[in-house]
Amino acid sequence: QIKQEKPEIIPDLKSLVKEKFTALESKNSDSDLQKNEKYIYFKDQLKEMRKQCKSFCHRSDNDNEAIEQIDEDIAVTQSQMNFICPITQMEMKRPVRNKICGHTYEEDAILKIIQSRKQQKKKVRCPKIGCSHVDVKESDLVPDEALKRAIDSQNKQ
């Protein structure tokens, strides 16, 4: 639209963007959300936590037992958090560990980022929030077999 108009007629870009955004937003529906992989995964995690909470609330009569159970649940939840790729926010299937900073990622996801940044002739910053490592290379990545076994064993339970 800007290219077609005369230079002295400048349209209100803010309102044009707002119109376009509103039009796109109105196309979104709850049915799209119900099919979204991340949303489904999140809902499953919530159901699992609810189940754990219900069974915990009915099971513990003794205060010490309750505290031990909470500690155990926190440890399990913490280890499950380590199964989530910082890039995809999904559970990793083929985790690779960065030898430099020690963070893990889904292999395909980090390799795609490395390839795309390489084409742009740019370095890859570690996608783990708070990490200061700014030059992730494919040669720094090694398969994390221990984490893969932990994820597989947890999924069998």
C-alpha positions in Angstrom: 0.0 0.0 0.0 2.9 2.4 0.8 4.5 1.7 -2.5 1.3 2.5 -4.4 0.5 5.8 -2.6 2.2 9.1 -3.2 5.2 9.8 -0.9 3.4 12.7 0.8 0.4 10.5 1.8 1.7 8.4 4.7 -0.8 5.9 6.0 -1.2 5.2 9.7 0.9 2.1 10.0 -0.1 1.5 13.6 -3.8 1.2 12.7 -3.0 -0.9 9.6 -1.0 -3.4 11.7 -3.7 -3.4 14.4 -6.4 -4.2 11.7 -4.3 -7.0 10.3 -3.6 -8.4 13.7 -7.3 -8.3 14.7 -8.2 -10.1 11.5 -5.6 -12.8 12.1 -6.6 -13.1 15.7 -10.3 -13.6 14.8 -9.3 -16.6 12.7 -7.9 -18.4 15.8 -10.2 -20.8 17.4 -10.3 -23.1 20.4 -10.3 -26.1 18.1 -6.9 -25.0 16.8 -5.6 -24.9 20.4 -7.0 -28.4 21.1 -4.8 -29.8 18.3 -1.7 -27.9 19.4 1.0 -30.4 20.5 2.4 -28.1 23.2 -1.0 -27.4 24.6 -1.9 -31.1 24.7 1.4 -31.9 26.4 0.8 -29.1 29.0 -2.8 -30.4 29.7 -1.4 -33.9 30.2 1.2 -32.6 32.6 -1.5 -30.8 34.6 -3.7 -34.0 34.8 -0.7 -36.0 36.0 0.1 -33.4 38.7 -3.6 -33.4 39.8 -3.5 -37.2 40.1 -0.3 -37.0 42.2 -1.8 -34.4 44.4 -5.0 -36.3 45.0 -3.2 -39.5 45.8 -0.8 -37.6 48.1 -3.6 -35.8 50.0 -5.5 -39.0 50.8 -2.4 -41.1 51.6 -0.4 -39.2 54.2 -1.6 -39.2 57.9 1.8 -38.6 59.4 3.4 -35.1 59.0 6.9 -36.5 58.5 5.7 -38.8 55.8 3.9 -35.9 54.2 7.1 -33.8 54.1 9.1 -36.7 52.7 6.5 -37.2 50.0 6.6 -33.5 49.1 10.4 -33.7 48.9 10.2 -36.7 46.7 7.6 -35.1 44.4 9.8 -32.0 44.1 12.8 -34.2 43.1 10.7 -36.1 40.6 9.2 -32.9 39.1 12.7 -31.3 39.0 14.1 -34.3 37.1 11.1 -34.3 34.7 11.9 -30.6 34.1 15.4 -31.6 33.0 13.7 -33.8 30.3 12.3 -30.7 28.5 14.3 -29.2 25.7 14.9 -25.4 26.1 14.2 -24.9 22.4 11.1 -27.0 21.7 9.7 -27.0 25.3 8.9 -30.7 24.6 10.3 -33.8 26.2 13.5 -34.7 24.5 13.7 -37.9 22.5 17.4 -37.7 21.4 19.1 -35.4 23.9 22.6 -34.0 23.2 24.8 -32.3 25.8 26.9 -29.3 25.1 30.5 -30.1 26.3 31.2 -26.4 26.9 28.3 -25.3 29.1 26.7 -28.7 30.0 23.2 -27.9 28.8 21.1 -30.4 26.9 18.8 -29.9 23.9 16.8 -32.0 21.5 19.4 -33.0 18.8 17.3 -32.0 15.7 16.3 -28.7 17.2 19.8 -27.5 18.1 21.2 -28.8 14.8 18.5 -26.8 12.8 19.5 -23.6 14.7 23.2 -24.2 14.1 22.6 -24.8 10.4 20.4 -21.7 10.0 22.7 -19.4 11.9 25.7 -20.8 9.9 24.0 -19.8 6.7 23.5 -16.3 8.1 27.2 -16.4 9.2 26.2 -15.9 12.8 27.2 -17.6 16.0 24.7 -19.6 18.1 24.0 -18.6 21.7 23.1 -21.4 24.1 19.2 -21.4 24.2 19.1 -22.2 27.9 18.0 -19.1 29.7 20.7 -17.4 31.7 23.6 -19.3 29.9 26.5 -17.0 28.8 27.9 -19.4 26.2 27.6 -17.6 22.9 29.2 -19.9 20.4 27.5 -23.4 20.3 29.1 -25.6 17.6 28.0 -29.0 16.3 31.4 -30.4 17.4 30.6 -29.4 21.0 27.5 -31.7 21.1 27.6 -35.2 22.4 24.7 -37.7 22.8 23.5 -37.7 26.4 22.9 -41.4 26.9 22.3 -41.2 30.6 19.6 -38.6 30.2 18.0 -40.6 27.3 17.9 -43.7 29.6 16.4 -41.7 32.4 13.7 -40.3 30.1 12.9 -43.8 28.6 12.7 -45.4 32.1 10.4 -42.6 33.4 8.1 -43.1 30.4 7.9 -46.8 31.0 6.6 -46.3 34.5 
